[in-house]
Amino acid sequence: MPAAEPWSSTLVCRFVADVLERTLDIANDAAYQRALQAFVDELRPWMPPIAGPARSHAPLFSRMDLDEDTGQVSVAMTPEGLACFRGWLRRQGLDPVAGTS
């Protein structure tokens, strides 16, 4: 995620938690892809058309690190992940463009 984006870490953590809640315990790759695609499809109404077609194989995060000593989580989103995050914000009633997040 670009450093210039003003989103709070709480919102990012809630988004990541929402993704993980739906996918964390899935061991089968096909089932994981279906669960992730269902999550993305739920956000589709809040995503702009320029976000492009839904791609079930597109990862949402390019990097996710957990510092076990501090509990700090660091996440880098892919373009698809950023589009989903923005859609997730809109679904929450927050507009990332207007700066209400």
N, C-alpha and C positions, 0 to 999 in steps of 0.2 A: 504494500500500500504506500503510495507516495507520502513523503513526510509532510507535505504542504496541506494535506487533507485535515480538516478540523474536527474529525469525529472523536468522540470520547472513547477511551479504552473500554469503558463499561459497555458501550453499544457494540463494539467489535467483539468483546468477550461473549456477549449475549448471542450474537450472530453465530460465532464459532460453536458455542454450546448448542444452539439450535441444530446446526449441521451435525455435530457429533452425536447428539441425542438420537438422531434418526439413522445414523450409520455406524456407530462405534462397535456394536456387538455383532456385526454382520461379517462372517468369515468367508462366505462365498462371493467371488468377484461379481458374478452376474446379478446376484441379489443386492449387493452393494450398489452397483450401477443403477439398478431399478429404483432403489431407495433414494439415491442422490438425484436421479432424474425426476422422481416424484416431488422432491423438495424444490428443484428448479422450476418445474411446471406450476407448482403452487404460487411461485413468485412472478410468473410470466405476466399476469395482469398489471403488475406494478413496475414492470421493466419497459423501457422505451424500445420501440422497434429497432433502433440502431444497435441494440445489444446483440442482434443477430439471431440465427436459428438456435434452438436448443440442441446441444450436443451432449449426449450422455457420457461420452468419453472425456470431456473436458474437465480437468481438475479445477477446484475452486481455489486451492492454495498451492503456491509454488514452494512455500517453506512454512513449517510450523515447528517451533522449538519450545521446549519447556525446561526452564532452569529448575532442577529438582531442589536446589538449596533455597532459592528465594520464592519459588512458585510463579515466577514471571513467565508469561507466555508471549512469544514473539511470532507474529504471523505476517506472511507476505502473500497477498492475493494475486491470482492471475487476472487477466482482463475479464474473464467469465465470472470469477469470484467477486470482483469489484462490481460488476453489473448486478449480480445476485444480491450483494450487500446493499446496494442502492435501492433495489426493489424491495428488499427486506425492510429497510428504513421507511420507505413509502408505505408499506403495509402496516407499519407500526404508527403511521400518522406523522412521520417525520420526513421532511423534504430536504435531501442533501444539497439540492441546487439553491434553494432559498435560504439555506443555512439554519434551518430550524432544528437540526440535529445537534 
